[in-house]
């Protein structure tokens, strides 16, 4: 439960991504619109991955917000 309550350390995550060799390559995240809670989760995931320093290409279905 501590992991859910702790504030994310994005600087540490960026360093951990560099260690295995991540150099800003594009990461494709496939989003969905139904069910709505999954859509929300994909939006949050894209935001958090960007804050970690990843180059996220968040693909949403045609007509999605």
Secondary structure, 3 states (H helix, E strand, C coil): CHHHHCCCCHHHHHHHHHHCCCCCCEEEEECCCCCHHHHHHHHHHHHHHHHCCCEEEEECCCCCC
